[in-house]
C-alpha cells in the first residue's frame, strides 16, 4: 500500500484531538499536497492521495476544478 494513500487516514483518526490540533494537521496535509503552493489542489495534486482522487468531483463543490482549503476541510469532517 502506498504511503500517499495513507495521507488522509491519520487526519481522520485524530478525531479525538482538539479542534485546534486537528485544524493544524489538516492545514499541514493540505500544504503538503499543494505542490505549487497556490492555495488550491488541482486534480493532479489530489491524485497523490487515492481517496481524494476518487472523490475529487464530489469534494469540488463549486466545480471549478480546484479544491480549496475549505472544500478539503469539509471533506475531512
ABEGO torsion letter per residue (X at the ends): XBAAAAAAAAAAAAAABBAAAAAAAAAAAAAAABAAGAGBBBAAAAAABAAAAAAAAAABAAGAGBBBAAAAAAAAX
